[in-house]
């Protein structure tokens, strides 16, 4: 069975490859501690959508597409919108939240999607994803990445964090 730390790393690695809605669901399973179900449903999502899996990324790749041709994305700051403040209002009082950023993910084909990045204090438990989730009901086709200050991030999350428009900061001027 996979542990929470490995599950966080695994799901981060599939960001931008697995459909955002499936990734959001899988992160919900992580937050609920349903790690066996998370593994099973991840493999199902990968198989159904024929998502490429890197050699060595998963122990059992039977029935999955194994390859190295992964999607590439650029990120840019998303435009501010009136609904931004309502989206992040629910996390204002949570002590661990340092910043919330909104980035625009741009695929090679030009398709775009919003990626929210919630940055927590160093050492925070990023596996408890739902606790820090902004209300994204006004942004139904978006996804959210939860990261901690100072942690080493995969390229996808690092690029989204670097490019994102700061929508909320616990430290004014940041």
Residue pairs with C-beta under 8 A, 6 or more apart in sequence:
1 35
1 36
1 39
2 10
2 35
2 38
2 39
3 35
4 30
4 33
4 35
4 127
5 127
7 30
7 35
7 38
7 127
8 30
8 126
8 127
9 154
10 42
10 57
11 23
11 26
11 27
11 30
11 42
12 145
12 153
12 154
12 156
12 157
13 54
13 57
13 154
14 23
14 42
14 46
14 51
15 23
15 143
15 145
15 154
15 156
15 157
16 71
16 73
16 105
16 156
17 51
17 52
17 70
17 71
18 26
18 42
18 45
18 46
18 49
18 51
19 45
19 49
20 113
20 141
20 142
20 143
22 41
22 45
22 49
23 143
24 143
24 144
25 41
26 38
26 41
26 42
26 45
27 129
27 130
28 129
28 130
29 35
29 37
29 38
29 41
30 38
30 127
30 129
31 127
31 128
31 129
31 130
31 131
32 130
43 58
43 60
43 64
45 51
46 53
46 64
46 65
47 63
47 64
50 65
51 64
51 65
52 65
52 66
52 67
52 68
52 69
52 70
53 61
53 64
53 65
53 66
53 67
54 66
54 67
54 68
54 70
55 66
55 68
58 64
71 107
71 108
72 107
72 108
73 105
73 106
73 107
73 108
73 156
73 159
74 105
74 106
74 159
75 103
75 104
75 105
75 106
75 115
75 159
75 160
75 162
75 163
75 164
76 103
76 104
76 106
76 163
77 102
77 103
77 104
77 163
77 164
77 165
78 102
78 103
78 104
78 114
78 164
78 165
79 104
79 165
80 165
80 167
83 138
83 139
84 102
84 167
85 167
85 168
86 135
86 138
87 116
87 134
87 135
87 136
87 137
87 138
87 139
87 167
88 100
88 134
88 135
88 167
88 168
89 135
90 134
90 135
91 97
91 100
91 118
91 132
91 133
91 134
91 168
92 168
94 131
94 132
95 121
96 120
96 121
96 124
96 132
97 118
97 119
97 120
97 132
97 168
97 170
98 119
98 120
98 121
98 149
98 169
98 170
98 171
98 174
99 117
99 118
99 119
99 166
99 168
99 169
99 170
99 171
99 174
100 116
100 117
100 118
100 119
100 134
100 166
100 167
100 168
100 169
101 116
101 117
101 119
101 160
101 161
101 164
101 165
101 166
101 167
102 114
102 115
102 116
102 117
102 164
102 165
102 167
103 114
103 115
103 116
103 117
103 159
103 160
103 161
103 163
103 164
103 165
104 112
104 113
104 114
104 115
104 163
105 112
105 113
105 114
105 115
105 160
106 112
113 141
113 142
113 143
114 139
114 141
114 142
114 143
115 142
115 143
115 144
115 145
115 160
115 164
116 134
116 136
116 139
116 142
116 143
116 144
116 145
116 164
116 167
117 144
117 145
117 146
117 147
117 157
117 160
117 161
117 164
118 132
118 133
118 134
118 144
118 145
118 146
118 147
119 147
119 148
119 149
119 161
120 126
120 132
120 146
120 147
120 148
120 149
121 148
121 149
122 148
122 149
122 150
122 151
123 148
124 148
126 146
126 147
126 148
126 151
129 144
129 146
132 146
133 144
133 146
134 144
136 142
136 144
145 156
145 157
145 160
145 161
147 153
147 157
147 161
153 161
166 174
